[in-house]
Every structure is written in C-alpha cells, then in structure tokens.
Amino acid sequence: MTITNTKSLLPLPPGNFGLPFVGETISFLTDNTFAQTREKKYGKIYKSHIFGSPTVFLAGAEANKFLFSNENKYFTATWPKSTRILLGPNSLAVQQGSLHQQRRRLLAQTFQPRALANYAPTMETITASYLEKWAKMGTLTWYPQIRDYTFDIASHLFMGSDGGSQTKLASLFEEWVKGLFSIPLSLPWTKFGKSLRCRQKLLQYIEEIVLQRQQQQNLGEDALGILLQARDEDGNALPLDELKDQILLLLFAGHETLTSAIASFCLLITQNPNVLTRVREEQKQFSPTEPLTTKV
C-alpha cells in the first residue's frame, strides 16, 4: 500500500528507507524476520521502501480494521510498480473504478456453475494422470510436481494448450513470475528486465492461440471460449490487447496461488496424522470410478 502526497507536512512513522532506489527490498525478500524485527524496533506502524516505492507497514487487528474500513477514502488498493507493469495495463488486477467492476462481471462468466461443470472432465482427466504418475514415482518433491499439475490445468482451460508444463510456455511463465515482486529496473540482467521480455513472448504466444481459436466455427466451452464470446453492457467484446492481459492474469491466478495452497495442504496434513486419517476415511466413501461433479 503506497500513498504519496507531496503537499503533506504530516510526520511519517518511524522506520528506514534504506538505500537509494533499492530501499529495503533485498532485506524484505531474503529476511524471514523482516516484519518481526522492524515491528519490535519501531512498533506496529513503520515506514520502509520496497519495490521502488516508499511504503508504510501496518500490523495488528486495529490497524488492519482502520485500513480496510477506509479503503477508497484514505487509501487505494494497488500492486507494486513491478507487478502492475508485468500484469499489464489492461489486467483486472490493475484496473480501477467502474471499468474494474465491469470487467470483473465479464470475467466472472468463466466461473459460473455451468462453466465450472464444463471444466470438470478436463480437470478429472489431468488429475487422474498425475495421480497415476505420482503413485508410480513413490517418492517425489511436492511443489514442482503440483506446479506442473496446476499449470497443465490452467493452461488447458485458459489457453487450450495440452501438456503446458512440458512446453516453452511453462519456462517463459516461470521466468515471468520471478519478476512480479522485484525492483522495477528494466535492464537485461535484472529479474524485472528478464520478466518483461518473457511477458512480451507470453503475450505473443497468447495472441497466436486467440487468433487461431477465433478462426474456428465453434469457439469452445473452456474459459478461453467463454471470454471470446463474452460481451460487456454495451455489447462489446474484449479488445485483443486486453484479452491477452486478462488471460495472463487468469493463468497466474489459477496456477501460482493454487500451487501454494495445495503444497501447504500436503505439508500440513502430514504434520497432523489424525487429520490425514480422517481424510482417508472420508475418501473411502467415494468410488474410484465415480466421476467428478460440481454438486455439493
């Protein structure tokens, strides 16, 4: 959360802006005790400088209540500069106001019950193939395996790409992700600079897929097909440049966050054997041949 007011003479909270331009970004990214150390030294509200922007950190229930109850009054939710640039100016995560609300309603069409029901067979097929693969492996490292699994699902639903984790698309995506929270310095050797180049290649990849799909008589019932057929309140389709940014956002949201969530679940469930036992008992209620359903 960054607030800039050059006319304000109000005092800033205690803290340290760190080095010029870099600020305390390196410490923020590498020190697991960054927040705890500064909270102990400065209190629950302190200043810093990360990702190229002066930043005020707030900790505790009271501070967070004040923050969220005054959003759009004293504060505006935003992403770091590096994230905004790499997600793109047409991304839902960057759009604000009425445009954000309109686009949010439009993109929500990809997550309606009917749409989710159409995704189920694809998700079931990919999940079954990975479960079979993992069973044969015996021992595996969860995070990279889950990352491939979620990317295969996301790339299939949002781009119509099969086996996306084993293609150039995956390597471009992983390099792009590395720069999302970085110092926005666009040089060939920086994380941000590398990510920016990968973004252009990803957008080119997405554009080729979109143009190919648009040539088909049946646009399909996956998320990409739904977005191509979606119309706003004025009956307009998404422009190509915006469509590319929105697909990239969906690919990120449907892959990165889900990978972390499933990996955390796998870790926590092994740390709690009693919960693992209950989960296994619950699974015995379902037939292995029973199809996946969206019904509760």
C-alpha positions, 0 to 999 in steps of 0.5 A, a space after each residue: 500500500 503506497 500513498 504519496 502526497 507531496 503537499 503533506 507536512 504530516 510526520 511519517 512513522 518511524 522506520 528506514 528507507 534504506 538505500 537509494 532506489 533499492 530501499 529495503 527490498 533485498 532485506 524484505 525478500 531474503 529476511 524471514 524476520 523482516 516484519 518481526 524485527 522492524 515491528 519490535 524496533 519501531 512498533 506496529 506502524 513503520 515506514 520502509 521502501 520496497 519495490 521502488 516505492 516508499 511504503 508504510 507497514 501496518 500490523 495488528 487487528 486495529 490497524 488492519 480494521 482502520 485500513 480496510 474500513 477506509 479503503 477508497 477514502 484514505 487509501 487505494 488498493 494497488 500492486 507494486 510498480 513491478 507487478 502492475 507493469 508485468 500484469 499489464 495495463 489492461 489486467 483486472 488486477 490493475 484496473 480501477 473504478 467502474 471499468 474494474 467492476 465491469 470487467 470483473 462481471 465479464 470475467 466472472 462468466 468463466 466461473 459460473 456453475 455451468 462453466 465450472 461443470 464444463 471444466 470438470 472432465 478436463 480437470 478429472 482427466 489431468 488429475 487422474 494422470 498425475 495421480 497415476 504418475 505420482 503413485 508410480 514415482 513413490 517418492 517425489 518433491 511436492 511443489 514442482 510436481 503440483 506446479 506442473 499439475 496446476 499449470 497443465 490445468 490452467 493452461 488447458 482451460 485458459 489457453 487450450 494448450 495440452 501438456 503446458 508444463 512440458 512446453 516453452 510456455 511453462 519456462 517463459 511463465 516461470 521466468 515471468 513470475 520471478 519478476 512480479 515482486 522485484 525492483 522495477 529496473 528494466 535492464 537485461 540482467 535484472 529479474 524485472 528486465 528478464 520478466 518483461 521480455 518473457 511477458 512480451 513472448 507470453 503475450 505473443 504466444 497468447 495472441 497466436 492461440 486467440 487468433 487461431 481459436 477465433 478462426 474456428 466455427 465453434 469457439 469452445 466451452 473452456 474459459 478461453 471460449 467463454 471470454 471470446 464470446 463474452 460481451 460487456 453492457 454495451 455489447 462489446 467484446 474484449 479488445 485483443 490487447 486486453 484479452 491477452 492481459 486478462 488471460 495472463 492474469 487468469 493463468 497466474 491466478 489459477 496456477 501460482 496461488 493454487 500451487 501454494 495452497 495445495 503444497 501447504 495442504 500436503 505439508 500440513 496434513 502430514 504434520 497432523 496424522 489424525 487429520 490425514 486419517 480422517 481424510 482417508 476415511 472420508 475418501 473411502 466413501 467415494 468410488 474410484 470410478 465415480 466421476 467428478 461433479 460440481 454438486 455439493 
